């Protein structure tokens, strides 16, 4: 393997992470396939109701908003590997139940609603635990690389899963897709159970006590190196990452294209995200604040350019660097927050990170959609990009001011 490739994939030298990553490729592909099949099933059961589709998505995200921070408390309190095994098993059973309901012809719309909500409840535990478990597998030195490889896996699965789902739905229907996704969780569980616990970089677990959630929030507020990235992730996630709404509208209303052209735009964005993940994976130095700020500003400006581009081919081309910039921003934010957090606080910190990243969607999506409806499809890209770029500029100014203040403070001489 060449030195460049060796640096890019160096976390895979760790056996425990190798087991985890290989399981994730299978499981995440199944998860993306299930998302496509679930949307298709809802449209079939509701006679093409967009409201029903929105309710399903909302029910799946609602538990993260309501209980997401408690998942972080559990991550700091209990063994993360055991929690992941339990969460993955529950998610696999939910997929199996939905698949059996479909193939037996007994599925109803309310079944999908209930199972979507329960899947969201399992994600409340799974997501922050999975995020904070990465450093325990690879250690702090390889954490940025592992986070980048996780993003690469996620985006690869985002390309593979929907494509497989489309072929499967056309050939055999939605039911087998859910059953195959249920089987995919076995890969993750087997990998987790096969890990060598003596090779994990175990964090000190926190004893059960009152006020641990408030303690985590107070800790983040007191640490600017945590607070600034989390605030910026909220701004970019809420206002900038609106492509699921805007690309469909722009393709249809501005360029008068069909669903295949919309799919191409989504694929170009995913391709850029994959390239961005592999770029950050090659880094051998810890994440820097200037990288975080620079990538955030670049993403905002690129989104504005996407919003004003006069032609469909140019928009498709611009989405590649846009996807790369936002992936560099999010992976840098993720790894810098994990490294800056105290080990006994990491679960709660990452739960807050996930909450602001995912929880902004229910807030931002209706707002961005309303702006697109009132001011035109391009406006949401222009406003979202401008807010992202301006927020990152202000965040960079604030961090620079803190650095200057720290350097100006007189140092107390150490007694001989």
C-alpha positions as CSV (number, residue, x, y, z in Angstrom):
1,X,0.0,0.0,0.0
2,X,1.4,3.5,-0.9
3,X,2.2,5.9,1.9
4,X,-0.7,8.2,0.9
5,X,-3.2,5.3,1.1
6,X,-1.6,4.0,4.3
7,X,-2.1,7.4,5.9
8,X,-5.7,7.7,4.6
9,X,-6.8,4.3,6.0
10,X,-4.4,4.1,9.1
11,X,-7.3,3.5,11.6
12,X,-8.0,0.2,9.8
13,X,-4.8,-1.1,11.3
14,X,-6.6,-1.3,14.6
15,X,-8.4,-4.6,14.7
16,X,-11.3,-3.4,16.8
17,X,-12.0,-0.5,14.5
18,X,-11.7,-2.8,11.5
19,X,-14.4,-5.0,12.8
20,X,-16.6,-1.9,13.6
21,X,-16.1,-0.3,10.2
22,X,-16.8,-3.5,8.1
23,X,-20.0,-4.0,10.0
24,X,-21.0,-0.3,9.4
25,X,-20.6,-0.6,5.6
26,X,-23.1,-3.4,5.6
27,X,-25.5,-2.0,8.2
28,X,-25.5,1.6,6.9
29,X,-26.2,0.4,3.3
30,X,-29.2,-1.5,4.7
31,X,-30.3,1.6,6.7
32,X,-30.3,3.8,3.6
33,X,-32.1,1.1,1.6
34,X,-34.7,1.0,4.3
35,X,-35.2,4.8,4.3
36,X,-36.0,4.6,0.6
37,X,-38.3,1.6,1.0
38,X,-40.0,3.2,4.0
39,X,-40.8,6.4,2.0
40,X,-42.1,4.3,-0.9
41,X,-44.2,2.2,1.4
42,X,-45.7,5.3,3.1
43,X,-46.6,6.8,-0.3
44,X,-48.3,3.5,-1.3
45,X,-50.3,3.2,1.9
46,X,-51.3,6.9,2.0
47,X,-52.1,7.2,-1.7
48,X,-49.1,9.5,-2.3
49,X,-49.6,11.8,0.7
50,X,-46.8,14.2,1.3
51,X,-48.2,14.9,4.8
52,X,-48.0,11.2,5.7
53,X,-44.3,11.2,4.5
54,X,-43.6,14.3,6.7
55,X,-45.3,12.7,9.7
56,X,-43.1,9.6,9.3
57,X,-39.9,11.6,9.1
58,X,-41.0,13.8,12.0
59,X,-41.8,10.8,14.2
60,X,-38.3,9.3,13.5
61,X,-36.5,12.6,14.4
62,X,-38.8,13.5,17.4
63,X,-37.1,11.2,20.0
64,X,-33.7,12.8,19.3
65,X,-35.2,16.2,20.1
66,X,-37.0,15.0,23.2
67,X,-34.6,12.6,24.7
68,X,-31.3,12.9,22.7
69,X,-29.3,14.4,25.7
70,X,-30.2,11.5,27.9
71,X,-28.6,9.1,25.4
72,X,-25.3,11.0,26.2
73,X,-25.8,10.4,29.9
74,X,-26.2,6.7,29.3
75,X,-23.0,6.7,27.2
76,X,-21.0,8.2,30.0
77,X,-22.6,5.9,32.6
78,X,-22.5,2.4,31.0
79,X,-20.3,0.3,28.8
80,X,-20.6,1.7,25.3
81,X,-20.0,-1.6,23.5
82,X,-22.8,-3.3,25.4
83,X,-25.1,-0.3,24.8
84,X,-24.4,-0.5,21.0
85,X,-25.1,-4.2,20.9
86,X,-28.5,-3.6,22.6
87,X,-29.4,-0.7,20.4
88,X,-28.4,-2.5,17.2
89,X,-30.4,-5.5,18.2
90,X,-33.5,-3.4,18.8
91,X,-33.2,-1.7,15.5
92,X,-32.8,-5.0,13.7
93,X,-35.9,-6.4,15.4
94,X,-37.9,-3.3,14.3
95,X,-36.8,-3.7,10.7
96,X,-37.7,-7.4,10.9
97,X,-41.2,-6.6,12.3
98,X,-41.9,-4.1,9.5
99,X,-40.6,-6.6,6.9
100,X,-42.9,-9.3,8.1
101,X,-45.9,-7.0,8.2
102,X,-45.3,-6.1,4.6
103,X,-44.6,-9.6,3.2
104,X,-47.7,-11.0,5.0
105,X,-49.9,-8.2,3.6
106,X,-50.9,-7.0,7.1
107,X,-49.1,-3.6,7.2
108,X,-51.0,-0.4,7.8
109,X,-49.9,3.2,7.9
110,X,-50.1,3.4,11.7
111,X,-47.7,0.5,11.9
112,X,-45.1,2.5,10.0
113,X,-45.7,5.5,12.3
114,X,-45.2,3.5,15.5
115,X,-42.1,1.6,14.2
116,X,-40.6,4.9,12.9
117,X,-41.0,6.4,16.4
118,X,-39.5,3.4,18.1
119,X,-36.6,3.4,15.6
120,X,-36.0,7.0,16.7
121,X,-36.0,6.0,20.3
122,X,-33.3,3.4,19.6
123,X,-31.3,6.1,17.8
124,X,-31.4,8.2,20.9
125,X,-29.0,5.7,22.5
126,X,-27.2,4.4,19.4
127,X,-26.1,7.7,17.9
128,X,-24.2,9.4,20.8
129,X,-22.8,6.1,22.0
130,X,-21.5,5.2,18.5
131,X,-20.0,8.7,18.1
132,X,-18.2,8.7,21.5
133,X,-17.1,5.0,21.2
134,X,-14.8,5.7,18.2
135,X,-12.1,7.2,20.4
136,X,-12.2,4.1,22.7
137,X,-11.4,1.9,19.6
138,X,-8.6,3.9,18.1
139,X,-7.3,6.3,20.8
140,X,-7.0,10.1,20.6
141,X,-4.1,10.1,18.0
142,X,-6.1,8.4,15.3
143,X,-9.5,9.8,16.2
144,X,-9.6,12.5,13.4
145,X,-8.8,9.8,10.8
146,X,-11.4,7.4,12.2
147,X,-14.1,10.1,12.2
148,X,-13.2,10.9,8.5
149,X,-13.4,7.2,7.6
150,X,-16.8,7.0,9.3
151,X,-18.0,9.8,7.1
152,X,-16.6,8.1,4.0
153,X,-18.4,4.9,5.0
154,X,-21.6,6.9,5.6
155,X,-21.5,8.6,2.2
156,X,-20.5,5.4,0.3
157,X,-23.5,3.7,1.9
158,X,-25.7,6.7,0.9
159,X,-24.8,5.9,-2.7
160,X,-25.0,2.1,-2.5
161,X,-28.1,1.7,-0.3
162,X,-30.7,3.7,-2.3
163,X,-29.5,2.2,-5.6
164,X,-29.9,-1.3,-4.2
165,X,-33.3,-0.4,-2.7
166,X,-34.5,1.0,-6.1
167,X,-33.6,-2.3,-7.8
168,X,-35.1,-4.4,-5.1
169,X,-38.4,-2.5,-4.8
170,X,-38.9,-2.7,-8.6
171,X,-38.2,-6.4,-8.5
172,X,-39.6,-7.8,-5.3
173,X,-41.3,-4.9,-3.4
174,X,-40.5,-3.2,-0.2
175,X,-40.9,-6.1,2.3
176,X,-37.6,-7.9,1.4
177,X,-35.7,-4.7,1.7
178,X,-36.7,-4.4,5.4
179,X,-35.9,-8.1,6.0
180,X,-32.4,-7.6,4.4
181,X,-31.8,-4.5,6.5
182,X,-32.8,-6.6,9.6
183,X,-30.2,-9.1,8.6
184,X,-27.5,-6.4,8.1
185,X,-27.6,-5.5,11.8
186,X,-26.1,-9.0,12.5
187,X,-22.8,-7.9,10.9
188,X,-22.5,-5.0,13.4
189,X,-23.4,-7.1,16.4
190,X,-21.0,-9.9,15.5
191,X,-18.2,-7.3,15.0
192,X,-18.9,-5.7,18.3
193,X,-19.0,-9.0,20.1
194,X,-15.7,-10.1,18.5
195,X,-13.8,-7.0,19.8
196,X,-10.9,-7.5,22.2
197,X,-11.9,-5.5,25.2
198,X,-8.4,-5.4,26.6
199,X,-7.4,-3.4,23.5
200,X,-10.0,-0.6,24.0
201,X,-9.0,2.8,25.3
202,X,-11.6,2.6,28.1
203,X,-12.9,5.9,29.5
204,X,-13.8,6.2,33.2
205,X,-17.5,5.6,33.6
206,X,-19.5,8.0,35.6
207,X,-21.5,6.7,38.6
208,X,-25.3,7.3,38.6
209,X,-26.1,10.7,40.2
210,X,-28.6,13.5,40.0
211,X,-28.0,16.5,37.8
212,X,-25.7,14.8,35.3
213,X,-27.5,16.3,32.3
214,X,-27.3,19.8,33.7
215,X,-23.7,19.2,34.5
216,X,-22.9,18.3,30.9
217,X,-24.7,21.4,29.6
218,X,-22.8,23.6,32.1
219,X,-19.5,22.0,31.1
220,X,-20.1,22.8,27.4
221,X,-21.1,26.4,28.1
222,X,-17.8,26.9,30.1
223,X,-15.6,25.6,27.3
224,X,-15.4,27.9,24.2
225,X,-13.5,25.3,22.2
226,X,-16.6,23.1,22.5
227,X,-19.3,25.8,22.5
228,X,-18.2,27.6,19.3
229,X,-18.0,24.4,17.0
230,X,-21.4,23.2,18.4
231,X,-23.0,26.6,17.7
232,X,-21.6,26.7,14.2
233,X,-22.7,23.1,13.5
234,X,-26.2,24.2,14.5
235,X,-26.2,27.2,12.2
236,X,-24.8,25.3,9.2
237,X,-27.0,22.2,9.9
238,X,-30.2,24.3,10.3
239,X,-29.8,26.8,7.5
240,X,-27.1,25.6,5.1
241,X,-27.8,21.9,4.8
242,X,-31.2,22.4,3.1
243,X,-30.4,20.5,-0.1
244,X,-33.0,17.8,0.4
245,X,-35.6,20.6,-0.1
246,X,-33.9,23.0,-2.4
247,X,-32.3,20.8,-5.0
248,X,-35.7,19.2,-5.8
249,X,-37.3,22.6,-6.1
250,X,-34.5,24.1,-8.2
251,X,-34.3,21.1,-10.5
252,X,-38.0,21.2,-11.1
253,X,-39.0,24.9,-11.0
254,X,-35.8,26.6,-12.2
255,X,-34.4,24.2,-14.7
256,X,-37.6,22.3,-15.5
257,X,-35.9,18.9,-15.0
258,X,-37.3,15.5,-13.9
259,X,-36.6,13.2,-11.0
260,X,-33.6,11.6,-12.8
261,X,-31.9,15.1,-13.0
262,X,-32.7,15.7,-9.3
263,X,-31.1,12.3,-8.5
264,X,-27.9,13.4,-10.3
265,X,-27.7,16.5,-8.3
266,X,-28.0,14.5,-5.1
267,X,-25.3,12.1,-6.3
268,X,-22.9,14.9,-7.1
269,X,-23.3,16.3,-3.6
270,X,-22.7,12.8,-2.1
271,X,-19.6,12.4,-4.4
272,X,-18.2,15.6,-3.1
273,X,-18.9,14.5,0.5
274,X,-17.1,11.3,-0.1
275,X,-14.1,13.1,-1.5
276,X,-14.1,15.5,1.4
277,X,-14.1,12.6,3.9
278,X,-11.2,10.9,2.2
279,X,-9.3,14.3,2.1
280,X,-9.7,14.7,5.9
281,X,-8.7,11.1,6.5
282,X,-5.3,11.8,5.0
283,X,-4.5,14.4,7.7
284,X,-1.9,13.4,10.2
285,X,-2.2,16.4,12.4
286,X,-4.9,17.2,15.0
287,X,-7.9,19.2,13.7
288,X,-7.3,23.0,13.7
289,X,-9.8,25.7,14.4
290,X,-8.7,27.5,11.2
291,X,-9.6,24.4,9.2
292,X,-13.1,24.4,10.8
293,X,-13.7,28.1,10.1
294,X,-12.2,28.0,6.6
295,X,-14.2,25.0,5.5
296,X,-17.4,26.6,7.0
297,X,-16.9,29.8,5.1
298,X,-16.0,28.0,1.9
299,X,-19.2,25.9,2.2
300,X,-21.3,29.0,2.7
301,X,-19.8,30.9,-0.3
302,X,-20.1,27.8,-2.5
303,X,-23.7,27.4,-1.6
304,X,-24.3,31.0,-2.6
305,X,-22.6,30.2,-5.9
306,X,-24.8,27.2,-6.4
307,X,-27.8,29.4,-5.8
308,X,-26.9,31.9,-8.5
309,X,-25.5,29.6,-11.1
310,X,-27.3,30.1,-14.4
311,X,-27.1,26.5,-15.8
312,X,-27.9,23.0,-14.6
313,X,-24.5,21.4,-15.6
314,X,-22.6,24.2,-13.7
315,X,-24.8,23.6,-10.7
316,X,-24.1,19.9,-10.8
317,X,-20.3,20.6,-11.0
318,X,-20.4,23.1,-8.1
319,X,-22.1,20.6,-5.8
320,X,-19.0,18.4,-5.8
321,X,-16.7,21.0,-4.0
322,X,-19.7,22.1,-1.9
323,X,-20.2,18.6,-0.6
324,X,-16.4,18.3,0.0
325,X,-16.4,21.6,2.0
326,X,-19.3,20.7,4.2
327,X,-17.8,17.3,4.9
328,X,-14.5,18.8,5.9
329,X,-16.4,21.2,8.2
330,X,-18.5,18.5,9.9
331,X,-15.6,16.0,10.4
332,X,-13.3,18.7,11.7
333,X,-16.0,19.8,14.1
334,X,-16.8,16.3,15.2
335,X,-13.2,15.3,15.9
336,X,-12.2,18.6,17.5
337,X,-15.2,18.4,19.9
338,X,-14.4,14.8,20.9
339,X,-10.8,15.6,21.5
340,X,-11.5,18.8,23.5
341,X,-14.1,17.0,25.8
342,X,-13.1,15.4,29.0
343,X,-13.4,11.6,28.7
344,X,-16.0,11.4,31.4
345,X,-18.1,14.1,29.6
346,X,-17.6,12.8,26.0
347,X,-20.9,11.0,25.8
348,X,-23.0,14.0,27.0
349,X,-21.0,16.4,24.8
350,X,-21.5,14.3,21.7
351,X,-25.2,13.9,22.5
352,X,-25.5,17.7,22.4
353,X,-23.5,17.8,19.2
354,X,-25.9,15.2,17.6
355,X,-28.9,17.1,19.0
356,X,-28.0,20.4,17.4
357,X,-26.9,18.8,14.1
358,X,-30.0,16.7,13.6
359,X,-32.4,18.6,15.8
360,X,-32.0,21.7,13.6
361,X,-33.7,19.9,10.7
362,X,-37.3,20.1,12.1
363,X,-36.7,23.8,12.7
364,X,-34.8,24.8,9.6
365,X,-36.7,22.6,7.0
366,X,-40.1,24.4,7.3
367,X,-38.4,27.8,7.4
368,X,-36.3,27.1,4.4
369,X,-39.3,25.6,2.6
370,X,-41.4,28.7,3.3
371,X,-38.6,31.0,2.1
372,X,-38.4,29.0,-1.1
373,X,-42.1,29.3,-1.6
374,X,-42.3,33.0,-1.0
375,X,-39.0,34.2,-2.5
376,X,-38.2,31.5,-5.0
377,X,-36.3,28.2,-4.9
378,X,-32.9,29.9,-5.3
379,X,-33.4,32.1,-2.3
380,X,-33.1,29.3,0.2
381,X,-29.7,28.5,-1.1
382,X,-28.6,32.1,-1.0
383,X,-29.8,32.8,2.5
384,X,-28.6,29.4,3.9
385,X,-25.2,29.9,2.4
386,X,-24.9,33.5,3.6
387,X,-26.0,32.6,7.2
388,X,-23.4,29.7,7.2
389,X,-20.5,31.9,5.9
390,X,-21.3,34.8,8.2
391,X,-21.7,32.6,11.3
392,X,-18.4,31.0,10.6
393,X,-16.7,34.3,10.1
394,X,-18.1,35.5,13.5
395,X,-17.1,32.3,15.1
396,X,-13.5,32.7,13.8
397,X,-13.4,36.3,15.0
398,X,-14.5,35.2,18.5
399,X,-11.9,32.4,18.7
400,X,-9.2,34.7,17.5
401,X,-10.2,37.3,20.2
402,X,-10.0,34.6,22.9
403,X,-6.6,33.5,21.7
404,X,-5.3,37.1,21.7
405,X,-6.7,37.7,25.2
406,X,-5.0,34.5,26.5
407,X,-1.7,35.5,25.0
408,X,-1.9,39.0,26.5
409,X,-2.5,37.7,30.1
410,X,0.6,38.0,32.2
411,X,2.2,34.6,33.1
412,X,2.8,33.9,36.8
413,X,6.5,33.0,37.2
414,X,7.2,29.6,38.7
415,X,9.1,29.6,42.0
416,X,12.5,28.0,41.8
